[in-house]
Amino acid sequence: MAVTKNDKNNLPTRILSTSLDALKKFIQLWSLQTLTDLPDRLRNLWQQLIGSYWFIPTACVLTGILLAPLFIAIDQQFDRATVKDISFAFTGDDSSARAIMTTIAGAVLGVAGTTFSITIAVLSMASSQFGPRLLRNFLTDTSNQFVLGAFIGTFSYSLLVLKAIHKHDVNFGVPQLSVTFAIVMAVVCALLLVYFVQHMVHAIQASRVIQGACNDAIKNIHYWYSDNCEMEHQYNVINSDDVEQYHSWAATPIYAPTSGYLQQIYFESLITLAQDYGGVVQLHTNLGDFVTDKNVIGHFYRRPTAHISNLKKTKTSQLAVSPQAPDGIFWQRFAACLHFERQSAYTNDIASSLGQITEIAVRALSPGINDPKTAVNCVQSLTICLSLMLRRQPPSPYHFYTPPKNKDESDITVNQPRIAILALITRTPKISDFIETSLGEIRRYAIADLMVLKALCQAVTDLNYARVNSAQRQTLLRELTLIEHAGQANLSYKELTEDLIAMCQQARQFIHDDNAQHRHFEYISKFDMHIYKDLQTQSR
């Protein structure tokens, strides 16, 4: 078949058009997987880098490698007479420079080894006393990483400058500014060594470890819980019929793409995926949950074809989007919307942060450690976090897709109101779940310790100041009842049991009081009250 001139001219155009279409589809696929939720993905990547012990030291080594040739180049262009006028600048010959650089390189490398040994010893002690999950807090301590990085960065810098020292005239063979900077860095490293020892002494204190875990939990609470209720979102939930009807749609089970711990959920990517396939994605797992590749972690509910949400505002009248069943592209995109790890790592999960504080308390109550004061400190820190959660607005399990506004509203021929479309339903833990997995876990290990049980009772009354509804009151009363039952069944002496029961009864009356949030709760036992009355009588 002969090819005409017109066909020859159209062939490059068709090849270019086909290539552009393929590139467009490729960009569209990967933009949905990587560009959507880009801040969350970058933050997740940054957390992984910070969580590794090598990132900051490696950056310091690279900095030292880059600074060495930079200072040497400046030395070659700098006026030597001006260097001699600087009082603290090095002005010796090549032998002195070589001796100084050799001493600095050997000294900082030896100190770096000592620093690493101290860090390993602290990690070993922290693992046995506070639990292995707290090791990340020590590994991600930027102060420790920077101190180690400063030592090995100075070592790398000194080696490269030592290589540039030649046995020639002093004015040309000795990089005086480079040697001066190395001396300054050696002094800085000596100060950093003192700071490192002082920092490690404070870092291994139980109160400091608990405070760090509490700060992480508060940061995660601020990330998930909002100050105010979003009225627009509540309006969408109330006026969306899909919230009540999606269970009746055709459902496709969603299996975990891999085994491991769910570390990150990219909501915008899931919302876009659900909208493109005309349905609703429901997840049954939450952050931190462990699943296997055979677990059903959710369902995809496909909307009926005639559903009003399938009509899009376009220039073509009554143009409908036909819902699609999940295909290969769907599963590829879904796998990119979730991030799994074979081992539990740091996430912005509130339960994981509270679990660190709980683990410290549980280990403190073990017979090998037997430190109830630390457990009480953990209970007080958990009270701070739970009180903050009670006062703030919890995250909603419903996530909507809002159609974008058209630039030219006059071209819209479909008279459809612009409403939010339900696209994603997640599993959101309740405040009762957090109380059960934090205070409840400590209660189960402190069943025979009156000090910790009374601290838990005090924590429940403190949380009562932050409650905002009757459901939260019932949760606090249930936890108070469990504390009372634990003491009745396990305390050794009758007097201890009666003391705990009396405190629980006063706390229960306090929580039932509608005006309790404007009163001060203080438990005074019968024995203390008797002594108080006798002292008042004698003072008269």
Salt bridges, closest charged atoms under 4 A:
ASP40 OD1 - ARG43 NH2 2.26
ASP75 OD1 - ARG80 NH1 3.35
ASP94 OD2 - ARG98 NH1 3.83
ASP141 OD2 - HIS199 NE2 2.52
ASP227 OD1 - ARG392 NH1 2.39
ASP242 OD2 - ARG303 NE 3.48
ASP242 OD1 - HIS307 NE2 2.82
ASP276 OD2 - ARG333 NH2 2.88
ASP289 OD2 - ARG427 NH1 3.53
GLU341 OE2 - HIS339 NE2 2.89
GLU359 OE1 - ARG133 NE 2.79
GLU359 OE2 - ARG363 NE 3.63
ASP433 OD2 - LYS430 NZ 3.67
GLU436 OE1 - ARG443 NH2 3.65
GLU436 OE2 - ARG444 NH1 2.68
GLU436 OE1 - ARG478 NH1 3.74
GLU441 OE1 - ARG444 NH2 2.72
GLU479 OE2 - ARG443 NE 2.82
GLU484 OE1 - ARG508 NH2 2.73
GLU498 OE2 - LYS494 NZ 3.87
ASP499 OD2 - LYS454 NZ 3.18
ASP513 OD2 - ARG519 NH1 2.53
ASP514 OD1 - ARG473 NH2 3.02
GLU522 OE1 - HIS520 NE2 3.89
ASP534 OD2 - HIS530 NE2 3.19
